[in-house]
Amino acid sequence: MNDYDNKVDEMFGFERLPNGTERLGWLLNYIPTTIVDSDGNEVSGIELYFIDRNGDNFKGSILFEPYLLVDISDKNRLHELSQHLQKRISTCFVTVVEKEDLDMPNHLNGNKHSFLKLSFKKVSDLMDAKTNTQVRCRQVKCSSSLTNACFQANPVSKSKACRIY
């Protein structure tokens, strides 16, 4: 948040909680925001507005890395696809994670499913990547009757289906 927003919040009685300070309160509201970190980079965060037992207001911030999960049907290609996405989307960090997939018929057994986790610094970067990835997934699903010649340079095209969460 910028200085103007902080001044407006202070006018309404919401002083920023100093780093490392603990205080008990009830959450009144929250606002997604972009915060400049100590290195000068913009990162996503949430401004949380609280009220304590005495009726005093305060606010705090939490930084987070927004992410999306991509499910690829061909599990043998996860690492190849993760490298491809890392090159194609320069604003993300790609890892392979194991999660419980509630869409699996036997999801109550605790079986894990592999996903590609794409982490970003800002929500705007995530939304751009999500839009581009969804378009690509739709092209792959619709192109099953087409030849693979037009998709040779893209490993995503060799996967029959992908889902984005």
C-alpha positions in Angstrom: 0.0 0.0 0.0 1.2 3.5 -0.6 1.6 6.3 1.9 -1.8 7.9 0.9 -3.7 4.7 1.7 -1.8 4.4 5.1 -2.7 8.0 6.0 -6.4 7.4 5.1 -6.4 4.3 7.2 -4.8 6.2 10.1 -7.5 8.9 9.9 -10.1 6.1 10.4 -8.2 4.8 13.4 -6.4 1.8 11.8 -2.8 2.0 12.8 -0.3 -0.4 11.3 0.8 -3.1 13.6 4.6 -3.1 13.9 6.4 -6.2 12.5 6.8 -9.0 15.0 4.1 -7.7 17.4 1.3 -10.0 18.4 -2.1 -8.6 19.2 -5.5 -10.3 19.6 -8.4 -9.0 17.6 -11.4 -9.8 15.5 -11.2 -9.5 11.7 -13.4 -6.7 10.3 -12.3 -6.6 6.7 -9.5 -7.5 4.3 -8.3 -6.0 1.0 -6.0 -7.7 -1.5 -3.1 -5.4 -2.3 0.4 -5.2 -3.8 3.2 -4.5 -1.3 6.8 -3.4 -2.1 9.2 -5.8 -0.2 12.6 -4.9 1.2 14.3 -5.6 -2.2 12.0 -3.1 -4.0 10.0 -5.8 -5.8 6.2 -5.8 -5.8 4.6 -8.8 -4.2 1.0 -9.8 -3.5 -0.4 -9.3 0.0 -3.5 -8.9 2.0 -4.3 -5.9 4.3 -6.2 -7.2 7.3 -8.3 -4.8 9.4 -9.0 -5.8 13.1 -10.7 -4.5 16.2 -9.5 -5.6 19.7 -11.2 -6.1 23.0 -10.9 -2.5 24.0 -12.5 -1.3 20.7 -9.2 -0.1 19.3 -8.6 -0.6 15.6 -5.4 -1.9 13.9 -4.3 -3.4 10.7 -1.6 -5.8 9.5 -0.3 -7.2 6.3 0.4 -10.7 5.1 2.5 -11.5 2.1 1.7 -14.5 -0.1 2.6 -16.0 -3.4 -0.5 -16.6 -5.5 -0.4 -19.9 -7.4 -2.4 -22.2 -9.7 -2.4 -25.9 -10.1 -2.3 -27.5 -13.6 -3.3 -31.2 -13.9 -1.7 -33.0 -16.9 -3.1 -36.3 -18.0 0.2 -37.8 -19.1 2.2 -38.1 -15.8 5.3 -39.2 -17.7 5.7 -35.7 -19.1 5.4 -33.7 -15.9 9.0 -32.7 -15.7 9.2 -31.9 -19.4 6.1 -29.7 -19.2 7.4 -28.0 -16.0 10.6 -27.0 -17.8 8.6 -25.8 -20.8 6.2 -23.7 -18.7 9.2 -22.3 -16.8 10.7 -21.1 -20.1 7.4 -19.9 -21.6 6.1 -18.0 -18.5 9.1 -16.1 -17.1 7.2 -14.6 -14.2 6.5 -18.0 -12.5 8.3 -20.7 -10.6 7.1 -24.2 -11.5 7.3 -27.3 -9.1 5.6 -30.7 -9.1 3.4 -31.2 -6.1 1.5 -34.2 -4.7 -2.1 -33.3 -3.6 -5.3 -35.2 -2.9 -7.5 -34.9 -6.0 -11.1 -34.8 -5.0 -12.1 -35.5 -8.6 -10.6 -39.0 -8.3 -13.2 -41.8 -7.7 -11.2 -43.1 -4.7 -10.1 -39.8 -3.2 -11.0 -40.9 0.4 -8.2 -43.5 0.3 -5.6 -40.8 0.6 -4.1 -41.4 -2.8 -2.1 -38.5 -4.1 -2.1 -37.0 -7.6 0.7 -35.0 -9.2 0.1 -31.4 -10.3 2.2 -28.7 -11.7 2.2 -25.7 -9.2 2.9 -22.4 -10.9 3.8 -19.8 -8.2 3.9 -16.0 -8.9 4.9 -12.8 -7.2 1.8 -10.9 -8.1 -1.9 -11.8 -8.8 -1.7 -9.9 -12.2 1.1 -12.2 -13.3 -1.0 -15.2 -12.3 -4.0 -14.0 -14.2 -2.0 -13.4 -17.4 -0.5 -16.9 -17.2 -3.9 -18.5 -16.3 -5.5 -16.9 -19.4 -2.7 -18.0 -21.7 -2.6 -21.5 -20.2 -6.4 -22.0 -20.4 -6.3 -20.9 -24.1 -3.5 -23.4 -24.8 -5.4 -26.2 -23.0 -8.5 -25.5 -25.0 -6.5 -25.6 -28.2 -5.0 -29.0 -27.2 -8.4 -30.5 -26.4 -9.9 -29.3 -29.7 -6.8 -30.2 -31.8 -7.0 -34.0 -31.1 -8.3 -34.5 -34.6 -5.7 -32.2 -36.2 -2.2 -33.3 -37.0 0.5 -32.6 -34.4 2.6 -30.8 -37.0 1.3 -27.4 -35.9 2.2 -28.1 -32.3 5.6 -29.7 -32.7 7.5 -27.1 -30.8 5.2 -27.2 -27.8 5.2 -30.2 -25.4 1.8 -29.2 -24.0 0.3 -30.2 -27.3 1.4 -33.8 -26.8 -0.7 -34.1 -23.6 -4.2 -35.1 -24.3 -5.9 -33.0 -21.6 -5.1 -30.5 -18.9 -7.1 -28.9 -16.1 -6.4 -25.7 -14.3 -7.4 -25.1 -10.6 
